[in-house]
Amino acid sequence: MSSTVGQVIKCKAAVAWEAGKPLVIEEVEVAPPQKMEVRLKILFTSLCHTDVYFWEAKAQNSVFPRIFGHEAAGIVESVGEGVTELAPGDHVLPVFTGECKECAHCKSEESNMCSLLRINTDRGVMIHDGQTRFSINGKPVYHFVGTSTFSEYTVVHVGCLAKINPLAPLDKVCILSCGISTGLGATLNVAKPTKGSSVAVFGLGAVGLGAAEGARLAGASRIIGVDLNSSRFEEAKKFGVTEFVNPKDYKKPVQEVIAELTGGGVDRSVECTGNTNAMISAFECVHDGWGVAVLVGVPHKDAEFKTHPMNFLNERTLKGTFFGNYKPRSDLPSVVEMYMNKELELEKFITHEVPFSEINKAFELMLKGEGLRCIIRMEG
């Protein structure tokens, strides 16, 4: 790779030219990394619902042309000025949020919401100089959440890269850079169920199943999956889910159903849909005296929800979480080790795989609601 250091690299990238239109594989130019930046070769990436959401651009701003992608794994090609933690050849996971290690959030043991590198879906340029590192025929192509992994090479701020065990299979651990870690950490780091406790998980997509996996690892005795799609229930058993509730099957609120099933409510709940009704249910279904509910799903920008203050006064706790409370650089390497030590099972999250040339198939699968994670192989 040394021959490319300091040079512009020409490579293939899947470019979104406009909202909702199929991505086009184009030859792009990728500039060298600037101060505190790293250029990396992406080997595997996967499709997360956030990519699809901003590609559709129905309910939010999105700039085009843009290179999406943020769940991935790669190898460092070169580093910019000031980068000391990483060197060419290092294996890394790029992350949509970062850890500068210097702001108040990064210095706090309780927060992972870096002031400098927190997710910004509107920004399509690099922080250092407000420019893009991608171009086609001299015209800029914009970045997405600081990662843009639907490209054979990309440039990322060093604070958004987790250096990982070089023996870890990149085609598996790439899914830890977003959704799976978000759900897993929401349970292990925030809800913190004890051994033998009961946990309800609302929404059985990839993030919700990550939360269920966390409950399984914590030794929960009952893991109740809640979803409006009954076809997801069978798959969820692989992630430790022991019981299923479809709110559509009942005439009363699902929180009442769960309270009856569990003798007063579950010990912990994790909400992974972003639906405000599910958030209310997740909070109101936990047991008084000690119940903790954790919100993971991202709601509509105008969303509000109502619950009676007595639900708090009766000693229920409501918490929120961002990326499972994991600090990307400090904490993700140990999540990879959980997989390497065979504690955490990732293979069951990976349901499809396509070559980069067929990346639009991954979008089709997600739009149809088929499968959990589709791995996109950059080579071949």
C-alpha positions in Angstrom: 0.0 0.0 0.0 3.0 2.3 0.5 3.0 3.3 -3.1 -0.3 5.1 -2.7 0.7 7.2 0.4 0.2 10.9 -0.2 -1.4 10.2 -3.6 -5.0 10.5 -4.8 -6.4 7.0 -5.1 -8.9 6.1 -7.9 -11.3 3.3 -6.9 -14.9 2.2 -7.1 -17.6 3.6 -4.9 -21.4 3.2 -4.9 -22.7 6.7 -5.4 -26.2 7.9 -4.5 -26.9 10.6 -7.1 -30.4 11.4 -5.8 -32.9 10.3 -3.2 -34.4 6.8 -3.6 -32.6 6.0 -6.9 -30.4 2.9 -7.2 -26.8 3.5 -6.3 -24.3 3.7 -9.2 -20.9 2.1 -9.1 -18.6 4.9 -10.2 -14.8 5.5 -10.3 -14.1 8.1 -7.6 -11.0 10.0 -6.6 -10.1 9.7 -2.9 -7.8 12.4 -1.6 -5.0 11.7 0.9 -5.9 12.0 4.6 -5.4 15.5 6.2 -4.7 16.4 9.8 -6.1 13.8 12.3 -7.5 11.7 9.4 -6.9 8.2 8.2 -7.5 6.7 4.8 -8.5 3.0 4.9 -9.3 0.2 2.5 -12.7 -1.1 3.2 -12.9 -4.9 2.9 -16.5 -5.6 4.1 -19.4 -3.3 4.8 -23.0 -4.0 5.6 -26.3 -2.2 5.2 -28.0 -0.6 8.2 -31.5 0.9 8.2 -30.0 4.4 8.8 -28.3 4.3 5.4 -31.7 3.5 3.8 -33.5 6.1 5.8 -31.2 8.9 4.6 -31.0 7.5 1.1 -34.8 7.7 0.8 -34.7 11.2 2.3 -38.5 11.3 2.8 -38.5 12.9 6.3 -35.1 14.5 6.6 -32.5 16.5 4.9 -29.9 14.7 2.8 -27.2 16.0 0.5 -26.4 14.4 -2.9 -24.3 13.1 -4.6 -23.3 11.1 -1.5 -21.5 7.9 -0.6 -23.5 6.1 2.2 -22.3 3.3 4.4 -21.2 3.2 8.0 -21.1 -0.4 9.2 -17.8 -1.8 8.0 -14.3 -3.1 8.6 -11.1 -2.3 6.9 -7.3 -1.9 7.0 -5.4 1.4 7.4 -3.7 2.5 4.1 -2.2 5.8 5.3 -2.5 8.3 8.1 -2.5 12.1 8.2 -0.6 14.6 10.3 -1.0 14.1 14.0 -2.2 10.5 13.9 -0.1 8.4 16.3 -2.5 5.7 17.5 -2.9 4.0 14.1 -0.4 2.9 11.4 -0.7 1.4 7.9 -1.9 -2.2 8.1 -3.9 -1.8 11.3 -7.3 -3.5 11.3 -10.1 -1.0 12.2 -13.9 -0.6 12.5 -15.1 2.8 11.4 -17.9 4.2 13.6 -20.6 6.9 12.9 -19.8 8.5 16.2 -16.4 9.2 17.6 -14.2 9.6 20.7 -11.8 12.6 20.6 -10.6 11.7 24.1 -10.4 15.4 25.1 -13.9 16.8 25.5 -15.9 16.7 28.7 -18.0 13.8 27.4 -14.9 11.7 26.5 -13.4 12.4 29.9 -16.6 11.4 31.7 -16.9 7.7 32.6 -20.6 8.0 32.2 -20.9 9.4 28.6 -19.9 8.3 25.1 -21.4 11.4 23.4 -18.2 13.1 22.1 -18.7 16.8 21.6 -16.5 17.0 18.5 -17.3 13.7 16.7 -20.9 12.9 17.7 -23.0 11.8 14.8 -24.0 14.6 12.4 -26.2 13.4 9.5 -26.3 16.8 7.9 -22.5 17.2 7.5 -21.2 15.9 4.2 -17.6 17.2 4.6 -14.6 16.6 6.8 -14.3 18.6 10.1 -10.7 19.7 9.5 -11.3 21.9 6.4 -14.9 21.6 5.5 -14.0 19.8 2.3 -14.9 16.4 0.9 -12.2 13.8 0.2 -14.2 12.2 -2.6 -14.6 13.7 -6.1 -15.7 12.7 -9.6 -14.1 14.7 -12.5 -13.2 17.4 -10.0 -16.7 17.7 -8.5 -17.3 16.9 -4.9 -19.1 13.8 -3.7 -20.3 14.1 -0.1 -19.6 12.0 2.9 -22.1 10.3 5.2 -21.8 10.3 9.1 -18.0 10.6 8.7 -17.6 7.1 7.4 -18.9 6.6 3.8 -18.0 2.9 3.6 -19.7 2.1 0.3 -16.3 2.9 -1.3 -13.2 0.7 -1.7 -11.2 3.5 0.0 -12.5 6.1 2.4 -11.2 8.9 4.7 -12.3 9.0 8.3 -11.3 11.1 11.4 -9.0 9.1 13.6 -11.4 9.5 16.5 -14.0 7.4 14.6 -11.8 4.4 14.2 -11.6 1.5 16.6 -8.3 -0.5 16.3 -9.2 -4.2 16.7 -7.6 -7.6 17.0 -6.0 -8.4 13.5 -7.1 -12.0 13.9 -10.8 -11.1 14.0 -12.6 -12.0 10.8 -13.6 -8.7 9.2 -16.6 -10.2 7.4 -18.2 -10.9 10.8 -17.0 -8.2 13.2 -17.9 -5.4 10.7 -21.5 -5.6 12.0 -20.3 -4.5 15.4 -19.6 -1.0 14.2 -23.3 0.1 14.5 -26.5 -1.8 15.1 -25.5 -4.9 17.0 -23.4 -3.0 19.4 -26.2 -0.5 19.9 -28.6 -3.1 21.1 -26.1 -5.2 22.9 -24.8 -2.2 24.9 -28.2 -0.9 25.7 -28.8 -4.1 27.6 -25.4 -4.8 29.1 -24.3 -1.3 29.8 -27.6 0.6 30.5 -30.4 -1.8 31.5 -28.0 -4.1 33.3 -30.3 -7.1 33.9 -29.2 -9.4 36.7 -28.9 -13.2 36.3 -32.3 -14.8 36.4 -34.2 -11.6 35.7 -36.9 -10.9 33.1 -36.4 -8.6 30.1 -38.8 -7.4 27.4 -37.4 -6.3 24.1 -39.6 -4.2 21.8 -38.8 -4.6 18.1 -37.0 -7.7 16.8 -34.9 -6.2 14.0 -31.1 -6.4 14.2 -30.8 -3.9 17.0 -33.6 -5.5 19.1 -32.0 -8.9 18.6 -28.7 -7.4 19.7 -30.5 -6.3 22.9 -31.9 -9.8 23.3 -28.4 -11.3 22.8 -27.2 -8.9 25.6 -30.0 -10.2 27.9 -29.0 -13.8 27.0 -25.3 -13.0 27.9 -26.4 -11.4 31.2 -28.2 -14.6 32.1 -31.8 -13.4 32.0 -34.2 -16.3 32.6 -37.1 -14.8 30.6 -36.6 -12.7 27.5 -40.0 -11.5 26.0 -39.9 -10.4 22.4 -42.5 -7.8 21.4 -43.1 -7.2 17.7 -46.0 -6.6 15.3 -44.6 -9.1 12.8 -45.1 -12.6 14.1 -42.8 -14.1 11.4 -39.9 -12.6 13.4 -40.6 -14.7 16.4 -39.1 -18.0 15.2 -35.8 -16.4 14.3 -35.6 -14.6 17.6 -35.3 -17.9 19.5 -31.7 -18.1 18.3 -31.0 -14.9 20.3 -32.4 -16.2 23.6 -36.0 -14.9 23.3 -38.1 -17.3 25.3 -41.6 -15.8 24.8 -43.4 -13.7 22.2 -46.1 -11.1 22.3 -47.7 -9.5 19.3 -49.6 -6.4 20.5 -52.1 -6.9 17.6 -53.3 -10.2 19.2 -54.7 -8.4 22.3 -57.5 -5.9 22.9 -55.7 -4.3 25.9 -52.4 -2.4 25.9 -49.4 -4.6 25.6 -47.9 -3.3 28.9 -50.9 -4.8 30.7 -50.4 -8.1 28.9 -46.7 -8.2 30.0 -47.6 -7.3 33.6 -50.0 -10.2 33.7 -47.5 -12.6 32.2 -44.8 -11.6 34.7 -46.6 -11.0 37.9 -46.4 -7.2 37.9 -44.0 -6.4 35.1 -40.5 -7.2 33.8 -37.3 -6.3 35.6 -35.9 -4.5 32.5 -37.2 -3.5 29.1 -35.4 -2.3 26.0 -37.2 -0.4 23.2 -35.7 -0.6 19.8 -38.4 0.7 17.4 -38.5 4.5 17.8 -42.3 4.3 17.9 -43.7 6.4 20.7 -46.4 4.0 21.6 -43.8 1.3 22.0 -41.8 3.6 24.2 -44.7 4.2 26.5 -45.4 0.5 26.6 -41.7 -0.3 27.3 -41.7 2.1 30.3 -45.1 1.1 31.7 -44.4 -2.7 31.5 -41.5 -2.6 33.9 -42.1 -3.6 37.6 -42.6 -0.9 40.1 -40.0 -0.6 42.8 -37.0 -1.6 40.6 -37.9 -1.7 36.9 -35.7 0.0 34.4 -36.7 0.8 30.8 -34.1 1.8 28.2 -35.0 3.7 25.0 -32.8 2.9 21.9 -35.0 3.6 18.9 -34.8 7.0 17.3 -38.2 8.8 17.2 -39.7 11.1 14.6 -38.4 14.6 15.0 -41.8 15.9 16.2 -42.5 12.9 18.5 -43.7 13.2 22.1 -45.0 10.7 24.5 -47.1 10.9 27.7 -47.0 8.8 30.8 -48.4 9.5 34.3 -45.8 10.9 36.7 -46.9 8.2 39.2 -45.1 5.7 37.0 -41.8 7.4 38.1 -42.9 8.0 41.7 -43.6 4.3 42.0 -39.8 3.7 41.4 -39.6 2.9 37.8 -36.6 4.3 35.9 -36.5 5.5 32.3 -33.2 5.8 30.6 -31.9 6.6 27.1 -28.8 5.4 25.3 -26.7 6.3 22.3 -24.7 3.6 20.6 -25.2 1.3 23.6 -23.0 3.7 25.8 -19.9 2.3 24.1 -17.0 4.7 23.6 -15.9 3.6 20.1 -12.1 3.6 20.5 -12.0 2.5 24.1 -14.7 -0.1 24.2 -15.3 -1.6 20.8 -12.1 -3.7 20.8 -13.4 -5.6 23.9 -16.7 -6.3 22.1 -14.7 -7.8 19.3 -12.9 -9.9 21.9 -16.3 -11.2 23.2 -16.8 -12.6 19.7 -13.3 -14.0 19.6 -13.8 -15.7 22.9 -17.1 -17.3 21.6 -19.3 -15.5 24.2 -21.0 -13.3 21.5 -22.4 -15.0 18.4 -22.4 -12.9 15.3 -23.0 -15.4 12.5 -26.7 -15.6 13.3 -27.1 -11.9 12.6 -25.7 -12.3 9.1 -28.5 -13.6 6.8 -27.3 -12.5 3.3 -24.1 -11.7 1.4 -23.6 -9.9 -1.9 -20.6 -8.7 -4.0 -20.1 -4.9 -4.1 -21.3 -4.8 -7.7 -24.8 -6.0 -6.5 -25.1 -3.5 -3.5 -28.6 -2.5 -4.7 -29.7 -6.1 -3.8 -28.9 -5.3 -0.2 -31.2 -2.3 -0.4 -34.0 -4.4 -1.9 -33.7 -7.0 0.9 -34.0 -4.3 3.6 -36.9 -2.6 1.9 -38.7 -5.9 1.8 -37.9 -6.5 5.4 -36.0 -9.7 4.6 -33.1 -10.9 6.7 -31.1 -9.1 9.4 -27.7 -8.1 8.0 -26.4 -8.3 4.5 -22.7 -8.3 4.2 -21.3 -6.5 1.1 -17.9 -7.9 -0.1 -15.8 -5.1 -1.6 -13.6 -7.4 -3.7 -15.2 -9.5 -6.4 
